Amino acid sequence: GGNSGSPVLNGNGELIGINFDRTWLSTMSDIEFDETLCRNIICDIRYVLFILEKFGNCKHLIDEMTIKE
């Protein structure tokens, strides 16, 4: 689930993206999860990091992170 801006983690607990939006049927996933109905739109974390560095003038934040490739 999660709201817009919520972190999205993979099975290893690594940050892979940020939740952008979800389907209307996914709003009930906090109470009753159905994998056939619940869908989220995710912004890939690599794009977020690119925007932070190139357009957000936030290279200092990138330098503080441990980034796995």
QUILIN-V170265 format. One record per pair of residues at least 4 apart in sequence whose ideal C-beta (glycine too) atoms are under 7 Angstrom apart, sorted by the first residue. I is the first residue (numbers start at 1). J is the second residue. Records with the same first field share a line. If there is no record, write none. Layout:
I->J + J
This chain:
1->26 + 29 + 30
2->6 + 19
3->19
4->19 + 20 + 21
5->18 + 19
6->19
7->15 + 18
8->16 + 17 + 18 + 19 + 42
9->13 + 14 + 15 + 16
10->14 + 16
14->68
15->45
16->45
17->42 + 43 + 44 + 45
18->42 + 43 + 45 + 48
19->40 + 42
20->41 + 42 + 43
21->41
22->26 + 39 + 40 + 41
23->39
25->37 + 38
26->37 + 38 + 39 + 40
28->32
29->33 + 38
33->38
34->38
43->47 + 48
45->49
46->50
47->51
48->52
49->53 + 62
50->54
51->55 + 56
52->56 + 58 + 61 + 62
53->58 + 59 + 62
58->62
59->63
60->64
61->65
